[in-house]
Amino acid sequence: QKEVEQNSGPLSVPEGAIASLNCTYSDRGSQSFFWYRQYSGKSPELIMFIYSNGDKEDGRFTAQLNKASQYVSLLIRDSQPSDSATYLCAVFQGAQKLVFGQGTRLTINP
Amino acid sequence: SAVISQKPSRDICQRGTSLTIQCQVDSQVTMMFWYRQQPGQSLTLIATANQGSEATYESGFVIDKFPISRPNLTFSTLTVSNMSPEDSSIYLCSGAPRDREFDEQYFGPGTRLTVT
């Protein structure tokens, strides 16, 4: 079992709809969780982090965390073509390091 | 957030040579990290660079192949030694700013290395 798992996609969503990206992790002791966006040919950009159960909203982005289910998600409301990118889920583990999922490629169709 | 720069942005190197990549942060960071990202893949941590002590390497990566320096809280270098075509990849550094509570890491723009 991989430490951090994401559906690699591609995930295709029409413009204006909600994009839902999911991530599960294996280390039950993980404390903080991050979503990075990576455009093709660019480095990862931190867009959200969450550390307590529930929802955290920032503009069009909402991160959701359920530690009991070891599940973290990212919702993008009113999706725009500029949201088309690969989204990386990362989990901070007790060994003082981030473990990344394989990423989900998201395409927003105009 | 922290602003991180890397040099060089890209290079084409011959087999058997070495390349040193520099990473500069605009603020002090406790920990700096070096990652490798191969085409179409996610990020793989090479090592954690701590100021004043030796780097901590992940499984599959060794100091002789990837020596790291961390002379101060804003700078680090990664050397890719005795390169082979399998080392062709994007190398990324990241840092976690000292004033952050939850270990957010910010990434440099990456160094695209091609070994011929």
Contacts between the chains, C-beta under 8 A, distances in Angstrom:
chain1	res1	chain2	res2	distance
A	32	B	102	4.7
A	32	B	103	6.1
A	34	B	104	6.9
A	34	B	105	7.6
A	36	B	107	7.9
A	42	B	109	7.4
A	42	B	110	7.9
A	43	B	92	5.7
A	43	B	107	4.3
A	43	B	108	6.3
A	43	B	109	5.2
A	43	B	110	4.7
A	44	B	43	7.1
A	44	B	92	7.7
A	44	B	107	5.1
A	45	B	107	7.4
A	46	B	1	7.2
A	46	B	104	5.9
A	46	B	105	7.2
A	46	B	106	6.2
A	46	B	107	8.0
A	49	B	102	5.9
A	49	B	104	5.8
A	51	B	102	5.6
A	88	B	42	6.4
A	88	B	43	7.2
A	90	B	105	8.0
A	92	B	102	7.6
A	92	B	103	5.3
A	96	B	31	7.0
A	96	B	48	6.9
A	96	B	103	8.0
A	97	B	33	7.3
A	97	B	45	5.8
A	97	B	48	6.5
A	97	B	58	8.0
A	98	B	33	7.5
A	98	B	45	7.3
A	98	B	103	7.8
A	98	B	105	5.9
A	99	B	45	7.9
A	100	B	42	4.8
A	100	B	43	4.7
A	101	B	42	6.4
A	102	B	41	7.3
A	102	B	42	4.6
A	103	B	42	5.3
